[in-house]
Amino acid sequence: MYWALVGFGVVCVTIMGAMGVAAVTREWVPPRGRARVLRPRLWGTGALMSAVGLGLFMCLGPLATDRPAVNFYIPIAGMAVNFAGLGVQMLARRPGRTPRLPPASTTTVS
C-alpha cells in the first residue's frame, strides 16, 4: 500500500509540473480552467511552485521511509511553497495592471 501511495503522489506531482511547464512555455491551460485564467504564464509559475512544494512535503514528510523525522521544517516549508503557488495561481485569474497613460493635454494647438 505504501508504494501505491508513493506512486500515486509522484504521478500527481509530475502531471502538475508538466501542466506548469506547458503553461509557462506554450501558454496552455487545461480546458477546465481555461475560461477563468487570464494570465497563463503566471498560472504556470504557480503550478510549478505547487508541484515543487508538494513534492518536498510528500517525499521529506509523511512518505519518507528511512528517516521519518529528517527535519521538521523542510516539509513545512514545502507546504508553505505549495500554498504560495496556489496563491499565485489565484492571482493569475485576476487581470494584470494596465499601463498608466500620461495625462491628456488640455491646450489646443491652433
N, C-alpha and C positions, 0 to 999 in steps of 0.2 A: 504494500500500500504506500510505503514511503516513496519508492521510486516512481510510482504513478503520480503522486503529488508533485514531486520534483520535475518530472517530465511535463506535466500539465502547466506548471509555473513557468518553465523555460519556454514552452511553446507560446504562452500568452505574452510574455515579455518580448520575445522575438517578433511576434506579429505587431505588437505595439511599436517597437523600434522601427520595423520596416515601414509601417504607416507614417511614422515621423520622418523618416528619410525621404519617402515619396512626397510628402507634403513640402518639405524644405526644398528639395531639388526640382520637382516637377509641378509643384502647387496642386497636387492631387489630394483630395479629401474623400474619405469613404462616402458612399451615397447617403447613408443615414444622416450625416451631419452636414452635408454639402450646402443645404439651404441656409443654415444658421451661421456658418463660418464665413466671416468677411475678409479675414487675413490668413490665408492658408499657411504661409511660411511661419508665422508666429504660432499657429496651431501645431505645426510640425515640430517646432522647437519645444513646445510644451509636452508633446507626446514623447519626444526623446528624453526630456528631463524625467518624465514619469516612468519611462521604461528603465532608465538607469537607477533611479531611486528605488523602484520596486524590486529590481534585481539585487541591489545591495541589501535591501531589507530581507528578502527571502533567503538569499544564499549565505548571509552572515548572521541571520537572526533565527527564525524558527526552523528553517530547513538545514541548518548547519549540523553535521553529524559528529565529527571528531572533536570539535571544541564547542560545546553548546553555549558557553559564556565567553566568547573570544573577547569582545569588548562591548559593553552595554551601549556605548554612544554611537558606534558605527551603524547598527541597524536603525537606531532612532534618527540619525542623520539621513539615512536612506529614505525613511518615511517622510522626513521633512522635505527632501528634494522631490519626492513623489507629489506631495501636496502643493509645493511651489509650481511644479509642472502642470498640475490641474488648474491652478490659478492662472497661469499663462494661457492655458487653453481657453479658459473663460474670458480672458481679455481679448482673445482672437475673435470672439463673437461680437465685440463692440467695434464701431467704426473708428478708424485712426484719426489723428488730428488733421485738420485742414490747414494748409499754409496761410499765414496771415498776409493779407494784401496791404500794400501801403494805402493810406487814406486818399480818397479821390480829391483831385484838385478842385478848388472852388472858384478859381479865377478863370475867366474865359479869355481866349485869345481872339482879338479882332483884327 
